[in-house]
Amino acid sequence: MRTGTVERLWRYPVKSMLGEKLDAAGVSERGLDGDRVLALLDAESGRLVSAKNPRLWAGMLGFTAALAEGGVAISGRACRRCPARVCTRRCWRPGGWPWVTPSA
């Protein structure tokens, strides 16, 4: 008996970041292999970063995570206001984030 069809398959290795489109993946009793295996911790609050709280961490959806050999590859936009050029929640302001294209 057929119950459904998978049209698209996505994996999100880091909680609250964009993920990667897959052609195939392993599935176990814990879910899709490699899905949400990592999360970021806000050092100030001690809380896990979650895009479900956009007032604090809306910028997480500006980053993409993909499993790579030996870990996770993260790509995204850099911020012109942050010293490390990677945006933190301190830069958020009404109207958006101050994104710039990272230099090579």
N, CA, C and O atoms as a GROMACS GRO file, in nm:
protein
  416
    1MET      N    1   0.085  -0.119   0.000
    1MET     CA    2   0.000   0.000   0.000
    1MET      C    3   0.089   0.125   0.000
    1MET      O    4   0.175   0.140   0.087
    2ARG      N    5   0.070   0.211  -0.094
    2ARG     CA    6   0.148   0.334  -0.106
    2ARG      C    7   0.080   0.443  -0.025
    2ARG      O    8  -0.041   0.466  -0.038
    3THR      N    9   0.159   0.514   0.062
    3THR     CA   10   0.101   0.619   0.146
    3THR      C   11   0.145   0.759   0.110
    3THR      O   12   0.087   0.856   0.158
    4GLY      N   13   0.247   0.773   0.026
    4GLY     CA   14   0.292   0.907  -0.008
    4GLY      C   15   0.414   0.904  -0.098
    4GLY      O   16   0.468   0.797  -0.128
    5THR      N   17   0.456   1.021  -0.143
    5THR     CA   18   0.571   1.036  -0.230
    5THR      C   19   0.656   1.152  -0.179
    5THR      O   20   0.604   1.258  -0.144
    6VAL      N   21   0.786   1.132  -0.174
    6VAL     CA   22   0.878   1.240  -0.136
    6VAL      C   23   0.910   1.319  -0.262
    6VAL      O   24   0.967   1.266  -0.357
    7GLU      N   25   0.874   1.447  -0.262
    7GLU     CA   26   0.902   1.532  -0.377
    7GLU      C   27   1.035   1.604  -0.363
    7GLU      O   28   1.107   1.619  -0.462
    8ARG      N   29   1.069   1.648  -0.242
    8ARG     CA   30   1.194   1.718  -0.213
    8ARG      C   31   1.246   1.669  -0.079
    8ARG      O   32   1.169   1.635   0.011
    9LEU      N   33   1.378   1.666  -0.067
    9LEU     CA   34   1.440   1.620   0.057
    9LEU      C   35   1.545   1.723   0.098
    9LEU      O   36   1.639   1.750   0.023
   10TRP      N   37   1.530   1.780   0.217
   10TRP     CA   38   1.622   1.880   0.270
   10TRP      C   39   1.674   1.835   0.405
   10TRP      O   40   1.602   1.772   0.483
   11ARG      N   41   1.800   1.868   0.431
   11ARG     CA   42   1.862   1.840   0.562
   11ARG      C   43   1.914   1.972   0.617
   11ARG      O   44   1.969   2.053   0.543
   12TYR      N   45   1.896   1.993   0.746
   12TYR     CA   46   1.938   2.116   0.815
   12TYR      C   47   2.037   2.076   0.925
   12TYR      O   48   1.997   2.053   1.038
   13PRO      N   49   2.168   2.068   0.892
   13PRO     CA   50   2.267   2.022   0.990
   13PRO      C   51   2.277   2.109   1.116
   13PRO      O   52   2.306   2.058   1.224
   14VAL      N   53   2.252   2.241   1.102
   14VAL     CA   54   2.260   2.332   1.218
   14VAL      C   55   2.121   2.391   1.241
   14VAL      O   56   2.061   2.449   1.151
   15LYS      N   57   2.072   2.375   1.362
   15LYS     CA   58   1.940   2.427   1.400
   15LYS      C   59   1.929   2.575   1.364
   15LYS      O   60   2.018   2.654   1.396
   16SER      N   61   1.822   2.611   1.298
   16SER     CA   62   1.785   2.749   1.263
   16SER      C   63   1.868   2.812   1.151
   16SER      O   64   1.856   2.932   1.126
   17MET      N   65   1.950   2.734   1.083
   17MET     CA   66   2.016   2.781   0.962
   17MET      C   67   1.947   2.716   0.843
   17MET      O   68   1.879   2.614   0.858
   18LEU      N   69   1.964   2.774   0.725
   18LEU     CA   70   1.914   2.711   0.605
   18LEU      C   71   1.992   2.583   0.581
   18LEU      O   72   2.103   2.567   0.633
   19GLY      N   73   1.935   2.491   0.504
   19GLY     CA   74   1.997   2.361   0.487
   19GLY      C   75   2.038   2.331   0.345
   19GLY      O   76   2.060   2.420   0.263
   20GLU      N   77   2.049   2.202   0.317
   20GLU     CA   78   2.096   2.155   0.188
   20GLU      C   79   1.995   2.060   0.127
   20GLU      O   80   1.935   1.978   0.196
   21LYS      N   81   1.977   2.072  -0.004
   21LYS     CA   82   1.887   1.983  -0.077
   21LYS      C   83   1.962   1.853  -0.104
   21LYS      O   84   2.079   1.854  -0.143
   22LEU      N   85   1.893   1.740  -0.085
   22LEU     CA   86   1.955   1.609  -0.103
   22LEU      C   87   1.882   1.527  -0.208
   22LEU      O   88   1.763   1.547  -0.233
   23ASP      N   89   1.955   1.436  -0.270
   23ASP     CA   90   1.895   1.338  -0.360
   23ASP      C   91   1.855   1.213  -0.284
   23ASP      O   92   1.759   1.145  -0.321
   24ALA      N   93   1.929   1.182  -0.176
   24ALA     CA   94   1.902   1.064  -0.094
   24ALA      C   95   1.962   1.086   0.044
   24ALA      O   96   2.054   1.166   0.060
   25ALA      N   97   1.910   1.015   0.143
   25ALA     CA   98   1.963   1.025   0.280
   25ALA      C   99   1.922   0.902   0.358
   25ALA      O  100   1.821   0.839   0.329
   26GLY      N  101   2.003   0.870   0.458
   26GLY     CA  102   1.968   0.762   0.548
   26GLY      C  103   1.870   0.810   0.654
   26GLY      O  104   1.872   0.927   0.693
   27VAL      N  105   1.786   0.719   0.700
   27VAL     CA  106   1.689   0.750   0.803
   27VAL      C  107   1.699   0.644   0.911
   27VAL      O  108   1.705   0.524   0.882
   28SER      N  109   1.700   0.688   1.036
   28SER     CA  110   1.703   0.595   1.149
   28SER      C  111   1.588   0.628   1.242
   28SER      O  112   1.504   0.713   1.212
   29GLU      N  113   1.583   0.560   1.354
   29GLU     CA  114   1.477   0.588   1.452
   29GLU      C  115   1.488   0.730   1.509
   29GLU      O  116   1.392   0.780   1.568
   30ARG      N  117   1.603   0.796   1.491
   30ARG     CA  118   1.623   0.933   1.539
   30ARG      C  119   1.592   1.036   1.432
   30ARG      O  120   1.601   1.156   1.459
   31GLY      N  121   1.557   0.992   1.312
   31GLY     CA  122   1.523   1.085   1.205
   31GLY      C  123   1.622   1.078   1.090
   31GLY      O  124   1.693   0.979   1.074
   32LEU      N  125   1.627   1.184   1.012
   32LEU     CA  126   1.714   1.193   0.895
   32LEU      C  127   1.860   1.206   0.940
   32LEU      O  128   1.891   1.292   1.023
   33ASP      N  129   1.947   1.122   0.887
   33ASP     CA  130   2.089   1.127   0.925
   33ASP      C  131   2.148   1.265   0.899
   33ASP      O  132   2.135   1.318   0.788
   34GLY      N  133   2.213   1.323   1.000
   34GLY     CA  134   2.279   1.453   0.987
   34GLY      C  135   2.189   1.573   1.004
   34GLY      O  136   2.236   1.686   0.993
   35ASP      N  137   2.060   1.552   1.031
   35ASP     CA  138   1.967   1.664   1.044
   35ASP      C  139   1.971   1.721   1.186
   35ASP      O  140   1.952   1.648   1.283
   36ARG      N  141   1.996   1.851   1.197
   36ARG     CA  142   1.999   1.923   1.324
   36ARG      C  143   2.091   1.858   1.427
   36ARG      O  144   2.055   1.841   1.544
   37VAL      N  145   2.210   1.821   1.381
   37VAL     CA  146   2.308   1.759   1.470
   37VAL      C  147   2.385   1.863   1.550
   37VAL      O  148   2.450   1.828   1.649
   38LEU      N  149   2.378   1.991   1.508
   38LEU     CA  150   2.448   2.098   1.579
   38LEU      C  151   2.352   2.214   1.605
   38LEU      O  152   2.254   2.233   1.534
   39ALA      N  153   2.385   2.291   1.707
   39ALA     CA  154   2.312   2.415   1.738
   39ALA      C  155   2.413   2.514   1.794
   39ALA      O  156   2.518   2.475   1.845
   40LEU      N  157   2.380   2.641   1.784
   40LEU     CA  158   2.467   2.744   1.841
   40LEU      C  159   2.416   2.782   1.979
   40LEU      O  160   2.295   2.780   2.005
   41LEU      N  161   2.508   2.816   2.067
   41LEU     CA  162   2.476   2.857   2.203
   41LEU      C  163   2.507   3.005   2.218
   41LEU      O  164   2.618   3.048   2.189
   42ASP      N  165   2.410   3.083   2.263
   42ASP     CA  166   2.431   3.225   2.290
   42ASP      C  167   2.510   3.234   2.421
   42ASP      O  168   2.458   3.200   2.528
   43ALA      N  169   2.634   3.280   2.412
   43ALA     CA  170   2.721   3.286   2.530
   43ALA      C  171   2.668   3.381   2.637
   43ALA      O  172   2.692   3.359   2.756
   44GLU      N  173   2.597   3.486   2.597
   44GLU     CA  174   2.545   3.582   2.695
   44GLU      C  175   2.428   3.526   2.776
   44GLU      O  176   2.422   3.541   2.898
   45SER      N  177   2.335   3.462   2.706
   45SER     CA  178   2.214   3.416   2.774
   45SER      C  179   2.222   3.270   2.817
   45SER      O  180   2.147   3.227   2.905
   46GLY      N  181   2.312   3.192   2.754
   46GLY     CA  182   2.319   3.050   2.783
   46GLY      C  183   2.210   2.970   2.713
   46GLY      O  184   2.193   2.852   2.740
   47ARG      N  185   2.135   3.034   2.622
   47ARG     CA  186   2.025   2.968   2.551
   47ARG      C  187   2.071   2.923   2.414
   47ARG      O  188   2.162   2.980   2.354
   48LEU      N  189   2.005   2.816   2.364
   48LEU     CA  190   2.029   2.775   2.227
   48LEU      C  191   1.970   2.878   2.133
   48LEU      O  192   1.860   2.927   2.155
   49VAL      N  193   2.043   2.910   2.028
   49VAL     CA  194   1.996   3.005   1.927
   49VAL      C  195   1.885   2.940   1.847
   49VAL      O  196   1.897   2.825   1.804
   50SER      N  197   1.777   3.013   1.826
   50SER     CA  198   1.663   2.961   1.751
   50SER      C  199   1.599   3.072   1.670
   50SER      O  200   1.569   3.180   1.722
   51ALA      N  201   1.578   3.045   1.542
   51ALA     CA  202   1.510   3.142   1.456
   51ALA      C  203   1.362   3.156   1.495
   51ALA      O  204   1.292   3.242   1.442
   52LYS      N  205   1.316   3.072   1.585
   52LYS     CA  206   1.179   3.085   1.634
   52LYS      C  207   1.164   3.211   1.720
   52LYS      O  208   1.052   3.252   1.750
   53ASN      N  209   1.277   3.271   1.758
   53ASN     CA  210   1.276   3.397   1.831
   53ASN      C  211   1.343   3.502   1.742
   53ASN      O  212   1.459   3.538   1.765
   54PRO      N  213   1.272   3.550   1.639
   54PRO     CA  214   1.333   3.640   1.540
   54PRO      C  215   1.380   3.772   1.596
   54PRO      O  216   1.468   3.836   1.538
   55ARG      N  217   1.324   3.816   1.708
   55ARG     CA  218   1.370   3.941   1.769
   55ARG      C  219   1.518   3.930   1.806
   55ARG      O  220   1.591   4.029   1.798
   56LEU      N  221   1.561   3.812   1.845
   56LEU     CA  222   1.701   3.793   1.884
   56LEU      C  223   1.787   3.736   1.773
   56LEU      O  224   1.902   3.778   1.755
   57TRP      N  225   1.734   3.640   1.698
   57TRP     CA  226   1.820   3.565   1.607
   57TRP      C  227   1.764   3.551   1.465
   57TRP      O  228   1.782   3.446   1.404
   58ALA      N  229   1.700   3.651   1.413
   58ALA     CA  230   1.646   3.643   1.277
   58ALA      C  231   1.758   3.622   1.175
   58ALA      O  232   1.735   3.561   1.070
   59GLY      N  233   1.875   3.671   1.202
   59GLY     CA  234   1.987   3.660   1.109
   59GLY      C  235   2.037   3.520   1.085
   59GLY      O  236   2.113   3.498   0.990
   60MET      N  237   1.996   3.425   1.166
   60MET     CA  238   2.039   3.286   1.146
   60MET      C  239   1.996   3.235   1.009
   60MET      O  240   2.065   3.152   0.950
   61LEU      N  241   1.884   3.284   0.959
   61LEU     CA  242   1.835   3.237   0.830
   61LEU      C  243   1.912   3.299   0.714
   61LEU      O  244   1.880   3.274   0.597
   62GLY      N  245   2.014   3.379   0.744
   62GLY     CA  246   2.104   3.431   0.642
   62GLY      C  247   2.224   3.340   0.620
   62GLY      O  248   2.310   3.370   0.538
   63PHE      N  249   2.230   3.230   0.693
   63PHE     CA  250   2.341   3.136   0.683
   63PHE      C  251   2.291   3.000   0.637
   63PHE      O  252   2.180   2.959   0.670
   64THR      N  253   2.374   2.931   0.560
   64THR     CA  254   2.342   2.798   0.510
   64THR      C  255   2.445   2.700   0.564
   64THR      O  256   2.565   2.728   0.564
   65ALA      N  257   2.398   2.584   0.609
   65ALA     CA  258   2.486   2.480   0.660
   65ALA      C  259   2.471   2.355   0.573
   65ALA      O  260   2.360   2.320   0.532
   66ALA      N  261   2.583   2.289   0.545
   66ALA     CA  262   2.582   2.165   0.468
   66ALA      C  263   2.687   2.072   0.527
   66ALA      O  264   2.795   2.115   0.565
   67LEU      N  265   2.654   1.944   0.535
   67LEU     CA  266   2.753   1.849   0.582
   67LEU      C  267   2.866   1.842   0.482
   67LEU      O  268   2.844   1.836   0.361
   68ALA      N  269   2.988   1.843   0.534
   68ALA     CA  270   3.108   1.834   0.451
   68ALA      C  271   3.199   1.731   0.514
   68ALA      O  272   3.179   1.691   0.629
   69GLU      N  273   3.297   1.688   0.441
   69GLU     CA  274   3.389   1.590   0.497
   69GLU      C  275   3.457   1.647   0.622
   69GLU      O  276   3.522   1.751   0.617
   70GLY      N  277   3.440   1.578   0.732
   70GLY     CA  278   3.501   1.620   0.857
   70GLY      C  279   3.422   1.723   0.936
   70GLY      O  280   3.470   1.769   1.039
   71GLY      N  281   3.302   1.760   0.893
   71GLY     CA  282   3.225   1.857   0.970
   71GLY      C  283   3.112   1.920   0.891
   71GLY      O  284   3.049   1.856   0.806
   72VAL      N  285   3.087   2.045   0.921
   72VAL     CA  286   2.978   2.120   0.858
   72VAL      C  287   3.037   2.245   0.794
   72VAL      O  288   3.115   2.317   0.856
   73ALA      N  289   2.999   2.271   0.670
   73ALA     CA  290   3.041   2.392   0.600
   73ALA      C  291   2.930   2.495   0.615
   73ALA      O  292   2.814   2.467   0.584
   74ILE      N  293   2.965   2.614   0.663
   74ILE     CA  294   2.867   2.722   0.683
   74ILE      C  295   2.903   2.837   0.590
   74ILE      O  296   3.017   2.882   0.586
   75SER      N  297   2.804   2.884   0.518
   75SER     CA  298   2.824   3.001   0.432
   75SER      C  299   2.715   3.102   0.464
   75SER      O  300   2.607   3.065   0.511
   76GLY      N  301   2.743   3.227   0.438
   76GLY     CA  302   2.645   3.330   0.467
   76GLY      C  303   2.697   3.466   0.433
   76GLY      O  304   2.797   3.482   0.363
   77ARG      N  305   2.627   3.565   0.484
   77ARG     CA  306   2.663   3.704   0.458
   77ARG      C  307   2.737   3.762   0.576
   77ARG      O  308   2.712   3.725   0.691
   78ALA      N  309   2.826   3.852   0.550
   78ALA     CA  310   2.901   3.919   0.655
   78ALA      C  311   2.834   4.051   0.691
   78ALA      O  312   2.754   4.104   0.613
   79CYS      N  313   2.865   4.103   0.806
   79CYS     CA  314   2.803   4.226   0.856
   79CYS      C  315   2.907   4.338   0.860
   79CYS      O  316   3.019   4.318   0.906
   80ARG      N  317   2.869   4.455   0.813
   80ARG     CA  318   2.964   4.567   0.813
   80ARG      C  319   2.981   4.628   0.951
   80ARG      O  320   3.073   4.707   0.971
   81ARG      N  321   2.896   4.595   1.046
   81ARG     CA  322   2.905   4.656   1.179
   81ARG      C  323   2.984   4.572   1.280
   81ARG      O  324   3.040   4.627   1.375
   82CYS      N  325   2.988   4.441   1.260
   82CYS     CA  326   3.052   4.353   1.359
   82CYS      C  327   3.202   4.344   1.334
   82CYS      O  328   3.244   4.329   1.220
   83PRO      N  329   3.284   4.354   1.439
   83PRO     CA  330   3.429   4.347   1.423
   83PRO      C  331   3.474   4.219   1.354
   83PRO      O  332   3.567   4.222   1.273
   84ALA      N  333   3.410   4.106   1.386
   84ALA     CA  334   3.448   3.980   1.324
   84ALA      C  335   3.387   3.963   1.186
   84ALA      O  336   3.413   3.863   1.119
   85ARG      N  337   3.305   4.060   1.142
   85ARG     CA  338   3.238   4.061   1.013
   85ARG      C  339   3.133   3.951   1.001
   85ARG      O  340   3.080   3.929   0.892
   86VAL      N  341   3.102   3.883   1.109
   86VAL     CA  342   2.993   3.786   1.111
   86VAL      C  343   2.889   3.842   1.206
   86VAL      O  344   2.918   3.867   1.323
   87CYS      N  345   2.770   3.861   1.158
   87CYS     CA  346   2.668   3.931   1.234
   87CYS      C  347   2.627   3.857   1.361
   87CYS      O  348   2.612   3.735   1.362
   88THR      N  349   2.610   3.933   1.467
   88THR     CA  350   2.558   3.880   1.592
   88THR      C  351   2.424   3.946   1.617
   88THR      O  352   2.385   4.037   1.544
   89ARG      N  353   2.353   3.902   1.718
   89ARG     CA  354   2.219   3.957   1.744
   89ARG      C  355   2.224   4.104   1.783
   89ARG      O  356   2.120   4.170   1.779
   90ARG      N  357   2.338   4.156   1.819
   90ARG     CA  358   2.348   4.297   1.859
   90ARG      C  359   2.323   4.392   1.742
   90ARG      O  360   2.289   4.509   1.763
   91CYS      N  361   2.341   4.344   1.620
   91CYS     CA  362   2.325   4.430   1.503
   91CYS      C  363   2.181   4.442   1.458
   91CYS      O  364   2.148   4.531   1.379
   92TRP      N  365   2.096   4.358   1.506
   92TRP     CA  366   1.959   4.362   1.458
   92TRP      C  367   1.895   4.494   1.495
   92TRP      O  368   1.915   4.547   1.605
   93ARG      N  369   1.819   4.547   1.402
   93ARG     CA  370   1.744   4.670   1.425
   93ARG      C  371   1.620   4.665   1.338
   93ARG      O  372   1.620   4.595   1.238
   94PRO      N  373   1.516   4.737   1.374
   94PRO     CA  374   1.398   4.738   1.288
   94PRO      C  375   1.438   4.778   1.146
   94PRO      O  376   1.513   4.873   1.126
   95GLY      N  377   1.388   4.705   1.051
   95GLY     CA  378   1.421   4.733   0.912
   95GLY      C  379   1.525   4.639   0.857
   95GLY      O  380   1.554   4.642   0.737
   96GLY      N  381   1.583   4.555   0.941
   96GLY     CA  382   1.673   4.453   0.888
   96GLY      C  383   1.812   4.453   0.946
   96GLY      O  384   1.843   4.526   1.039
   97TRP      N  385   1.895   4.370   0.887
   97TRP     CA  386   2.033   4.350   0.927
   97TRP      C  387   2.124   4.423   0.830
   97TRP      O  388   2.091   4.433   0.712
   98PRO      N  389   2.236   4.473   0.875
   98PRO     CA  390   2.329   4.547   0.787
   98PRO      C  391   2.421   4.454   0.708
   98PRO      O  392   2.542   4.451   0.731
   99TRP      N  393   2.363   4.378   0.614
   99TRP     CA  394   2.442   4.278   0.541
   99TRP      C  395   2.529   4.343   0.435
   99TRP      O  396   2.494   4.444   0.374
  100VAL      N  397   2.642   4.282   0.416
  100VAL     CA  398   2.730   4.316   0.303
  100VAL      C  399   2.779   4.186   0.243
  100VAL      O  400   2.770   4.081   0.306
  101THR      N  401   2.830   4.191   0.122
  101THR     CA  402   2.885   4.071   0.060
  101THR      C  403   3.025   4.049   0.113
  101THR      O  404   3.107   4.141   0.110
  102PRO      N  405   3.054   3.927   0.164
  102PRO     CA  406   3.188   3.903   0.218
  102PRO      C  407   3.294   3.915   0.108
  102PRO      O  408   3.271   3.879  -0.007
  103SER      N  409   3.410   3.967   0.146
  103SER     CA  410   3.518   3.976   0.049
  103SER      C  411   3.591   3.842   0.044
  103SER      O  412   3.596   3.769   0.143
  104ALA      N  413   3.648   3.810  -0.071
  104ALA     CA  414   3.715   3.681  -0.089
  104ALA      C  415   3.852   3.682  -0.026
  104ALA      O  416   3.924   3.582  -0.031
   0.00000   0.00000   0.00000
